[in-house]
Amino acid sequence: MVRAFVRGWPLYLVPRDGGLVVGATQYEHGDDRQVTVAGVRDLLADAEMIFPGVGEYELAEAVAGLRPMSPDNLPFLGPDSTDPRLIHATGHGRNGIAPHPDDRRDGRSAGGGRQVPPAARAASPAPVRRG
């Protein structure tokens, strides 16, 4: 994997099954997965600055994914309000499935019936309006 900054924007190149994944475009825009010509053009131009040979590759697809975030930008962390056996640790946005170590500790506390630290209580997944 190659990580770089080109013109102030992050970029990554990941070899995959005889090809290359180029990524890093991101912006907060609800659940919009639209791929724009300008976004692909800029991303490929940035990739060519790091790896000039990418211009010879065949473009197989252009997709946009979503990173789940909560409305108030706090992750959801703690037991489910309807089934306490289910522990939520989601909504971390672009950090994806690489949660902060505190999430694991606080999630285990909640799952073990122990007192959840006050900072973690602010990220409760209970169905109340936060923020």
Chimera marker file (.cmm) of the C-alpha trace (Angstrom):
<marker_set name="trace">
<marker id="1" x="0.000" y="0.000" z="0.000" r="1" g="1" b="0" radius="0.5"/>
<marker id="2" x="1.215" y="3.478" z="-0.843" r="1" g="1" b="0" radius="0.5"/>
<marker id="3" x="-0.090" y="6.499" z="1.064" r="1" g="1" b="0" radius="0.5"/>
<marker id="4" x="0.673" y="9.992" z="-0.137" r="1" g="1" b="0" radius="0.5"/>
<marker id="5" x="-0.460" y="13.593" z="-0.097" r="1" g="1" b="0" radius="0.5"/>
<marker id="6" x="-0.834" y="15.220" z="-3.491" r="1" g="1" b="0" radius="0.5"/>
<marker id="7" x="-1.789" y="18.875" z="-3.734" r="1" g="1" b="0" radius="0.5"/>
<marker id="8" x="-2.709" y="18.721" z="-0.041" r="1" g="1" b="0" radius="0.5"/>
<marker id="9" x="-5.157" y="15.798" z="-0.418" r="1" g="1" b="0" radius="0.5"/>
<marker id="10" x="-4.662" y="12.230" z="0.841" r="1" g="1" b="0" radius="0.5"/>
<marker id="11" x="-4.260" y="9.443" z="-1.701" r="1" g="1" b="0" radius="0.5"/>
<marker id="12" x="-3.725" y="5.709" z="-1.456" r="1" g="1" b="0" radius="0.5"/>
<marker id="13" x="-2.795" y="3.022" z="-3.959" r="1" g="1" b="0" radius="0.5"/>
<marker id="14" x="-3.420" y="-0.632" z="-3.079" r="1" g="1" b="0" radius="0.5"/>
<marker id="15" x="-2.446" y="-3.563" z="-5.329" r="1" g="1" b="0" radius="0.5"/>
<marker id="16" x="-5.352" y="-6.004" z="-5.788" r="1" g="1" b="0" radius="0.5"/>
<marker id="17" x="-5.699" y="-9.118" z="-7.981" r="1" g="1" b="0" radius="0.5"/>
<marker id="18" x="-3.771" y="-7.924" z="-11.024" r="1" g="1" b="0" radius="0.5"/>
<marker id="19" x="-4.951" y="-4.353" z="-10.649" r="1" g="1" b="0" radius="0.5"/>
<marker id="20" x="-4.722" y="-1.330" z="-8.457" r="1" g="1" b="0" radius="0.5"/>
<marker id="21" x="-7.235" y="0.375" z="-6.171" r="1" g="1" b="0" radius="0.5"/>
<marker id="22" x="-6.855" y="4.149" z="-6.099" r="1" g="1" b="0" radius="0.5"/>
<marker id="23" x="-8.702" y="6.014" z="-3.427" r="1" g="1" b="0" radius="0.5"/>
<marker id="24" x="-9.095" y="8.769" z="-0.915" r="1" g="1" b="0" radius="0.5"/>
<marker id="25" x="-11.717" y="11.128" z="-2.198" r="1" g="1" b="0" radius="0.5"/>
<marker id="26" x="-13.946" y="12.042" z="0.705" r="1" g="1" b="0" radius="0.5"/>
<marker id="27" x="-16.472" y="14.587" z="1.691" r="1" g="1" b="0" radius="0.5"/>
<marker id="28" x="-19.395" y="14.715" z="4.072" r="1" g="1" b="0" radius="0.5"/>
<marker id="29" x="-22.548" y="14.602" z="2.032" r="1" g="1" b="0" radius="0.5"/>
<marker id="30" x="-25.155" y="12.425" z="3.727" r="1" g="1" b="0" radius="0.5"/>
<marker id="31" x="-25.760" y="9.173" z="1.884" r="1" g="1" b="0" radius="0.5"/>
<marker id="32" x="-24.711" y="10.372" z="-1.581" r="1" g="1" b="0" radius="0.5"/>
<marker id="33" x="-22.706" y="7.698" z="-3.451" r="1" g="1" b="0" radius="0.5"/>
<marker id="34" x="-22.563" y="9.563" z="-6.725" r="1" g="1" b="0" radius="0.5"/>
<marker id="35" x="-19.241" y="9.256" z="-8.549" r="1" g="1" b="0" radius="0.5"/>
<marker id="36" x="-18.428" y="12.369" z="-10.552" r="1" g="1" b="0" radius="0.5"/>
<marker id="37" x="-16.247" y="12.698" z="-13.621" r="1" g="1" b="0" radius="0.5"/>
<marker id="38" x="-14.290" y="15.481" z="-11.923" r="1" g="1" b="0" radius="0.5"/>
<marker id="39" x="-13.694" y="13.368" z="-8.812" r="1" g="1" b="0" radius="0.5"/>
<marker id="40" x="-12.383" y="10.420" z="-10.845" r="1" g="1" b="0" radius="0.5"/>
<marker id="41" x="-10.278" y="12.714" z="-13.067" r="1" g="1" b="0" radius="0.5"/>
<marker id="42" x="-8.656" y="14.445" z="-10.092" r="1" g="1" b="0" radius="0.5"/>
<marker id="43" x="-8.033" y="11.190" z="-8.254" r="1" g="1" b="0" radius="0.5"/>
<marker id="44" x="-6.411" y="9.567" z="-11.292" r="1" g="1" b="0" radius="0.5"/>
<marker id="45" x="-4.321" y="12.673" z="-12.001" r="1" g="1" b="0" radius="0.5"/>
<marker id="46" x="-3.059" y="12.571" z="-8.407" r="1" g="1" b="0" radius="0.5"/>
<marker id="47" x="-2.329" y="8.843" z="-8.723" r="1" g="1" b="0" radius="0.5"/>
<marker id="48" x="-0.297" y="9.481" z="-11.898" r="1" g="1" b="0" radius="0.5"/>
<marker id="49" x="1.877" y="11.941" z="-10.009" r="1" g="1" b="0" radius="0.5"/>
<marker id="50" x="2.832" y="9.163" z="-7.567" r="1" g="1" b="0" radius="0.5"/>
<marker id="51" x="2.743" y="6.209" z="-9.992" r="1" g="1" b="0" radius="0.5"/>
<marker id="52" x="2.981" y="7.404" z="-13.629" r="1" g="1" b="0" radius="0.5"/>
<marker id="53" x="2.292" y="3.917" z="-15.003" r="1" g="1" b="0" radius="0.5"/>
<marker id="54" x="-1.292" y="4.013" z="-13.721" r="1" g="1" b="0" radius="0.5"/>
<marker id="55" x="-2.243" y="5.822" z="-16.916" r="1" g="1" b="0" radius="0.5"/>
<marker id="56" x="-1.754" y="2.536" z="-18.813" r="1" g="1" b="0" radius="0.5"/>
<marker id="57" x="-4.184" y="0.614" z="-16.609" r="1" g="1" b="0" radius="0.5"/>
<marker id="58" x="-7.719" y="-0.222" z="-17.708" r="1" g="1" b="0" radius="0.5"/>
<marker id="59" x="-10.420" y="1.526" z="-15.650" r="1" g="1" b="0" radius="0.5"/>
<marker id="60" x="-12.536" y="-1.310" z="-14.277" r="1" g="1" b="0" radius="0.5"/>
<marker id="61" x="-14.965" y="0.606" z="-12.085" r="1" g="1" b="0" radius="0.5"/>
<marker id="62" x="-15.497" y="3.781" z="-10.103" r="1" g="1" b="0" radius="0.5"/>
<marker id="63" x="-17.406" y="3.468" z="-6.845" r="1" g="1" b="0" radius="0.5"/>
<marker id="64" x="-18.046" y="5.559" z="-3.763" r="1" g="1" b="0" radius="0.5"/>
<marker id="65" x="-18.628" y="3.992" z="-0.377" r="1" g="1" b="0" radius="0.5"/>
<marker id="66" x="-20.089" y="5.321" z="2.816" r="1" g="1" b="0" radius="0.5"/>
<marker id="67" x="-18.543" y="5.557" z="6.241" r="1" g="1" b="0" radius="0.5"/>
<marker id="68" x="-21.222" y="5.361" z="8.933" r="1" g="1" b="0" radius="0.5"/>
<marker id="69" x="-21.330" y="8.392" z="11.184" r="1" g="1" b="0" radius="0.5"/>
<marker id="70" x="-23.755" y="9.538" z="13.812" r="1" g="1" b="0" radius="0.5"/>
<marker id="71" x="-25.551" y="12.882" z="13.455" r="1" g="1" b="0" radius="0.5"/>
<marker id="72" x="-23.489" y="14.414" z="16.282" r="1" g="1" b="0" radius="0.5"/>
<marker id="73" x="-20.161" y="12.853" z="15.140" r="1" g="1" b="0" radius="0.5"/>
<marker id="74" x="-19.823" y="10.802" z="18.351" r="1" g="1" b="0" radius="0.5"/>
<marker id="75" x="-19.612" y="7.050" z="17.795" r="1" g="1" b="0" radius="0.5"/>
<marker id="76" x="-22.364" y="4.850" z="19.166" r="1" g="1" b="0" radius="0.5"/>
<marker id="77" x="-20.818" y="2.934" z="22.060" r="1" g="1" b="0" radius="0.5"/>
<marker id="78" x="-22.533" y="0.780" z="24.642" r="1" g="1" b="0" radius="0.5"/>
<marker id="79" x="-25.266" y="-1.786" z="25.161" r="1" g="1" b="0" radius="0.5"/>
<marker id="80" x="-28.356" y="-1.897" z="22.982" r="1" g="1" b="0" radius="0.5"/>
<marker id="81" x="-31.454" y="-0.519" z="24.686" r="1" g="1" b="0" radius="0.5"/>
<marker id="82" x="-33.566" y="-3.527" z="23.704" r="1" g="1" b="0" radius="0.5"/>
<marker id="83" x="-30.986" y="-6.316" z="24.085" r="1" g="1" b="0" radius="0.5"/>
<marker id="84" x="-28.110" y="-5.627" z="26.519" r="1" g="1" b="0" radius="0.5"/>
<marker id="85" x="-26.218" y="-8.632" z="25.124" r="1" g="1" b="0" radius="0.5"/>
<marker id="86" x="-25.586" y="-6.567" z="21.996" r="1" g="1" b="0" radius="0.5"/>
<marker id="87" x="-22.789" y="-4.011" z="22.373" r="1" g="1" b="0" radius="0.5"/>
<marker id="88" x="-22.597" y="-1.201" z="19.812" r="1" g="1" b="0" radius="0.5"/>
<marker id="89" x="-19.247" y="0.217" z="18.681" r="1" g="1" b="0" radius="0.5"/>
<marker id="90" x="-20.014" y="1.960" z="15.392" r="1" g="1" b="0" radius="0.5"/>
<marker id="91" x="-20.326" y="5.358" z="13.752" r="1" g="1" b="0" radius="0.5"/>
<marker id="92" x="-16.592" y="6.077" z="13.703" r="1" g="1" b="0" radius="0.5"/>
<marker id="93" x="-16.742" y="7.647" z="10.241" r="1" g="1" b="0" radius="0.5"/>
<marker id="94" x="-13.618" y="7.391" z="8.137" r="1" g="1" b="0" radius="0.5"/>
<marker id="95" x="-11.842" y="5.454" z="10.904" r="1" g="1" b="0" radius="0.5"/>
<marker id="96" x="-14.046" y="2.553" z="9.902" r="1" g="1" b="0" radius="0.5"/>
<marker id="97" x="-13.504" y="-0.630" z="11.863" r="1" g="1" b="0" radius="0.5"/>
<marker id="98" x="-10.324" y="0.622" z="13.542" r="1" g="1" b="0" radius="0.5"/>
<marker id="99" x="-11.931" y="2.003" z="16.709" r="1" g="1" b="0" radius="0.5"/>
<marker id="100" x="-10.045" y="3.761" z="19.430" r="1" g="1" b="0" radius="0.5"/>
<marker id="101" x="-8.732" y="1.511" z="22.253" r="1" g="1" b="0" radius="0.5"/>
<marker id="102" x="-11.074" y="3.316" z="24.664" r="1" g="1" b="0" radius="0.5"/>
<marker id="103" x="-14.016" y="2.010" z="22.637" r="1" g="1" b="0" radius="0.5"/>
<marker id="104" x="-12.966" y="-1.570" z="23.239" r="1" g="1" b="0" radius="0.5"/>
<marker id="105" x="-12.395" y="-0.934" z="26.950" r="1" g="1" b="0" radius="0.5"/>
<marker id="106" x="-15.642" y="0.980" z="27.394" r="1" g="1" b="0" radius="0.5"/>
<marker id="107" x="-17.576" y="-1.547" z="25.306" r="1" g="1" b="0" radius="0.5"/>
<marker id="108" x="-16.269" y="-4.388" z="27.451" r="1" g="1" b="0" radius="0.5"/>
<marker id="109" x="-17.255" y="-2.460" z="30.578" r="1" g="1" b="0" radius="0.5"/>
<marker id="110" x="-20.780" y="-2.043" z="29.255" r="1" g="1" b="0" radius="0.5"/>
<marker id="111" x="-20.996" y="-5.688" z="28.216" r="1" g="1" b="0" radius="0.5"/>
<marker id="112" x="-19.691" y="-6.923" z="31.554" r="1" g="1" b="0" radius="0.5"/>
<marker id="113" x="-22.298" y="-5.015" z="33.524" r="1" g="1" b="0" radius="0.5"/>
<marker id="114" x="-19.641" y="-2.686" z="34.949" r="1" g="1" b="0" radius="0.5"/>
<marker id="115" x="-20.036" y="1.072" z="35.203" r="1" g="1" b="0" radius="0.5"/>
<marker id="116" x="-19.381" y="2.755" z="31.875" r="1" g="1" b="0" radius="0.5"/>
<marker id="117" x="-17.019" y="5.758" z="32.132" r="1" g="1" b="0" radius="0.5"/>
<marker id="118" x="-18.816" y="9.138" z="31.896" r="1" g="1" b="0" radius="0.5"/>
<marker id="119" x="-17.135" y="10.057" z="28.599" r="1" g="1" b="0" radius="0.5"/>
<marker id="120" x="-18.378" y="6.824" z="27.046" r="1" g="1" b="0" radius="0.5"/>
<marker id="121" x="-21.929" y="7.447" z="28.320" r="1" g="1" b="0" radius="0.5"/>
<marker id="122" x="-22.077" y="10.512" z="26.059" r="1" g="1" b="0" radius="0.5"/>
<marker id="123" x="-21.803" y="8.095" z="23.109" r="1" g="1" b="0" radius="0.5"/>
<marker id="124" x="-24.677" y="5.881" z="24.253" r="1" g="1" b="0" radius="0.5"/>
<marker id="125" x="-26.610" y="4.187" z="21.437" r="1" g="1" b="0" radius="0.5"/>
<marker id="126" x="-29.870" y="4.636" z="23.394" r="1" g="1" b="0" radius="0.5"/>
<marker id="127" x="-32.660" y="5.946" z="21.162" r="1" g="1" b="0" radius="0.5"/>
<marker id="128" x="-32.540" y="9.485" z="22.448" r="1" g="1" b="0" radius="0.5"/>
<marker id="129" x="-31.726" y="12.566" z="20.464" r="1" g="1" b="0" radius="0.5"/>
<marker id="130" x="-28.119" y="13.571" z="21.043" r="1" g="1" b="0" radius="0.5"/>
<marker id="131" x="-26.311" y="16.782" z="20.185" r="1" g="1" b="0" radius="0.5"/>
<link id1="1" id2="2" r="1" g="1" b="0" radius="0.2"/>
<link id1="2" id2="3" r="1" g="1" b="0" radius="0.2"/>
<link id1="3" id2="4" r="1" g="1" b="0" radius="0.2"/>
<link id1="4" id2="5" r="1" g="1" b="0" radius="0.2"/>
<link id1="5" id2="6" r="1" g="1" b="0" radius="0.2"/>
<link id1="6" id2="7" r="1" g="1" b="0" radius="0.2"/>
<link id1="7" id2="8" r="1" g="1" b="0" radius="0.2"/>
<link id1="8" id2="9" r="1" g="1" b="0" radius="0.2"/>
<link id1="9" id2="10" r="1" g="1" b="0" radius="0.2"/>
<link id1="10" id2="11" r="1" g="1" b="0" radius="0.2"/>
<link id1="11" id2="12" r="1" g="1" b="0" radius="0.2"/>
<link id1="12" id2="13" r="1" g="1" b="0" radius="0.2"/>
<link id1="13" id2="14" r="1" g="1" b="0" radius="0.2"/>
<link id1="14" id2="15" r="1" g="1" b="0" radius="0.2"/>
<link id1="15" id2="16" r="1" g="1" b="0" radius="0.2"/>
<link id1="16" id2="17" r="1" g="1" b="0" radius="0.2"/>
<link id1="17" id2="18" r="1" g="1" b="0" radius="0.2"/>
<link id1="18" id2="19" r="1" g="1" b="0" radius="0.2"/>
<link id1="19" id2="20" r="1" g="1" b="0" radius="0.2"/>
<link id1="20" id2="21" r="1" g="1" b="0" radius="0.2"/>
<link id1="21" id2="22" r="1" g="1" b="0" radius="0.2"/>
<link id1="22" id2="23" r="1" g="1" b="0" radius="0.2"/>
<link id1="23" id2="24" r="1" g="1" b="0" radius="0.2"/>
<link id1="24" id2="25" r="1" g="1" b="0" radius="0.2"/>
<link id1="25" id2="26" r="1" g="1" b="0" radius="0.2"/>
<link id1="26" id2="27" r="1" g="1" b="0" radius="0.2"/>
<link id1="27" id2="28" r="1" g="1" b="0" radius="0.2"/>
<link id1="28" id2="29" r="1" g="1" b="0" radius="0.2"/>
<link id1="29" id2="30" r="1" g="1" b="0" radius="0.2"/>
<link id1="30" id2="31" r="1" g="1" b="0" radius="0.2"/>
<link id1="31" id2="32" r="1" g="1" b="0" radius="0.2"/>
<link id1="32" id2="33" r="1" g="1" b="0" radius="0.2"/>
<link id1="33" id2="34" r="1" g="1" b="0" radius="0.2"/>
<link id1="34" id2="35" r="1" g="1" b="0" radius="0.2"/>
<link id1="35" id2="36" r="1" g="1" b="0" radius="0.2"/>
<link id1="36" id2="37" r="1" g="1" b="0" radius="0.2"/>
<link id1="37" id2="38" r="1" g="1" b="0" radius="0.2"/>
<link id1="38" id2="39" r="1" g="1" b="0" radius="0.2"/>
<link id1="39" id2="40" r="1" g="1" b="0" radius="0.2"/>
<link id1="40" id2="41" r="1" g="1" b="0" radius="0.2"/>
<link id1="41" id2="42" r="1" g="1" b="0" radius="0.2"/>
<link id1="42" id2="43" r="1" g="1" b="0" radius="0.2"/>
<link id1="43" id2="44" r="1" g="1" b="0" radius="0.2"/>
<link id1="44" id2="45" r="1" g="1" b="0" radius="0.2"/>
<link id1="45" id2="46" r="1" g="1" b="0" radius="0.2"/>
<link id1="46" id2="47" r="1" g="1" b="0" radius="0.2"/>
<link id1="47" id2="48" r="1" g="1" b="0" radius="0.2"/>
<link id1="48" id2="49" r="1" g="1" b="0" radius="0.2"/>
<link id1="49" id2="50" r="1" g="1" b="0" radius="0.2"/>
<link id1="50" id2="51" r="1" g="1" b="0" radius="0.2"/>
<link id1="51" id2="52" r="1" g="1" b="0" radius="0.2"/>
<link id1="52" id2="53" r="1" g="1" b="0" radius="0.2"/>
<link id1="53" id2="54" r="1" g="1" b="0" radius="0.2"/>
<link id1="54" id2="55" r="1" g="1" b="0" radius="0.2"/>
<link id1="55" id2="56" r="1" g="1" b="0" radius="0.2"/>
<link id1="56" id2="57" r="1" g="1" b="0" radius="0.2"/>
<link id1="57" id2="58" r="1" g="1" b="0" radius="0.2"/>
<link id1="58" id2="59" r="1" g="1" b="0" radius="0.2"/>
<link id1="59" id2="60" r="1" g="1" b="0" radius="0.2"/>
<link id1="60" id2="61" r="1" g="1" b="0" radius="0.2"/>
<link id1="61" id2="62" r="1" g="1" b="0" radius="0.2"/>
<link id1="62" id2="63" r="1" g="1" b="0" radius="0.2"/>
<link id1="63" id2="64" r="1" g="1" b="0" radius="0.2"/>
<link id1="64" id2="65" r="1" g="1" b="0" radius="0.2"/>
<link id1="65" id2="66" r="1" g="1" b="0" radius="0.2"/>
<link id1="66" id2="67" r="1" g="1" b="0" radius="0.2"/>
<link id1="67" id2="68" r="1" g="1" b="0" radius="0.2"/>
<link id1="68" id2="69" r="1" g="1" b="0" radius="0.2"/>
<link id1="69" id2="70" r="1" g="1" b="0" radius="0.2"/>
<link id1="70" id2="71" r="1" g="1" b="0" radius="0.2"/>
<link id1="71" id2="72" r="1" g="1" b="0" radius="0.2"/>
<link id1="72" id2="73" r="1" g="1" b="0" radius="0.2"/>
<link id1="73" id2="74" r="1" g="1" b="0" radius="0.2"/>
<link id1="74" id2="75" r="1" g="1" b="0" radius="0.2"/>
<link id1="75" id2="76" r="1" g="1" b="0" radius="0.2"/>
<link id1="76" id2="77" r="1" g="1" b="0" radius="0.2"/>
<link id1="77" id2="78" r="1" g="1" b="0" radius="0.2"/>
<link id1="78" id2="79" r="1" g="1" b="0" radius="0.2"/>
<link id1="79" id2="80" r="1" g="1" b="0" radius="0.2"/>
<link id1="80" id2="81" r="1" g="1" b="0" radius="0.2"/>
<link id1="81" id2="82" r="1" g="1" b="0" radius="0.2"/>
<link id1="82" id2="83" r="1" g="1" b="0" radius="0.2"/>
<link id1="83" id2="84" r="1" g="1" b="0" radius="0.2"/>
<link id1="84" id2="85" r="1" g="1" b="0" radius="0.2"/>
<link id1="85" id2="86" r="1" g="1" b="0" radius="0.2"/>
<link id1="86" id2="87" r="1" g="1" b="0" radius="0.2"/>
<link id1="87" id2="88" r="1" g="1" b="0" radius="0.2"/>
<link id1="88" id2="89" r="1" g="1" b="0" radius="0.2"/>
<link id1="89" id2="90" r="1" g="1" b="0" radius="0.2"/>
<link id1="90" id2="91" r="1" g="1" b="0" radius="0.2"/>
<link id1="91" id2="92" r="1" g="1" b="0" radius="0.2"/>
<link id1="92" id2="93" r="1" g="1" b="0" radius="0.2"/>
<link id1="93" id2="94" r="1" g="1" b="0" radius="0.2"/>
<link id1="94" id2="95" r="1" g="1" b="0" radius="0.2"/>
<link id1="95" id2="96" r="1" g="1" b="0" radius="0.2"/>
<link id1="96" id2="97" r="1" g="1" b="0" radius="0.2"/>
<link id1="97" id2="98" r="1" g="1" b="0" radius="0.2"/>
<link id1="98" id2="99" r="1" g="1" b="0" radius="0.2"/>
<link id1="99" id2="100" r="1" g="1" b="0" radius="0.2"/>
<link id1="100" id2="101" r="1" g="1" b="0" radius="0.2"/>
<link id1="101" id2="102" r="1" g="1" b="0" radius="0.2"/>
<link id1="102" id2="103" r="1" g="1" b="0" radius="0.2"/>
<link id1="103" id2="104" r="1" g="1" b="0" radius="0.2"/>
<link id1="104" id2="105" r="1" g="1" b="0" radius="0.2"/>
<link id1="105" id2="106" r="1" g="1" b="0" radius="0.2"/>
<link id1="106" id2="107" r="1" g="1" b="0" radius="0.2"/>
<link id1="107" id2="108" r="1" g="1" b="0" radius="0.2"/>
<link id1="108" id2="109" r="1" g="1" b="0" radius="0.2"/>
<link id1="109" id2="110" r="1" g="1" b="0" radius="0.2"/>
<link id1="110" id2="111" r="1" g="1" b="0" radius="0.2"/>
<link id1="111" id2="112" r="1" g="1" b="0" radius="0.2"/>
<link id1="112" id2="113" r="1" g="1" b="0" radius="0.2"/>
<link id1="113" id2="114" r="1" g="1" b="0" radius="0.2"/>
<link id1="114" id2="115" r="1" g="1" b="0" radius="0.2"/>
<link id1="115" id2="116" r="1" g="1" b="0" radius="0.2"/>
<link id1="116" id2="117" r="1" g="1" b="0" radius="0.2"/>
<link id1="117" id2="118" r="1" g="1" b="0" radius="0.2"/>
<link id1="118" id2="119" r="1" g="1" b="0" radius="0.2"/>
<link id1="119" id2="120" r="1" g="1" b="0" radius="0.2"/>
<link id1="120" id2="121" r="1" g="1" b="0" radius="0.2"/>
<link id1="121" id2="122" r="1" g="1" b="0" radius="0.2"/>
<link id1="122" id2="123" r="1" g="1" b="0" radius="0.2"/>
<link id1="123" id2="124" r="1" g="1" b="0" radius="0.2"/>
<link id1="124" id2="125" r="1" g="1" b="0" radius="0.2"/>
<link id1="125" id2="126" r="1" g="1" b="0" radius="0.2"/>
<link id1="126" id2="127" r="1" g="1" b="0" radius="0.2"/>
<link id1="127" id2="128" r="1" g="1" b="0" radius="0.2"/>
<link id1="128" id2="129" r="1" g="1" b="0" radius="0.2"/>
<link id1="129" id2="130" r="1" g="1" b="0" radius="0.2"/>
<link id1="130" id2="131" r="1" g="1" b="0" radius="0.2"/>
</marker_set>
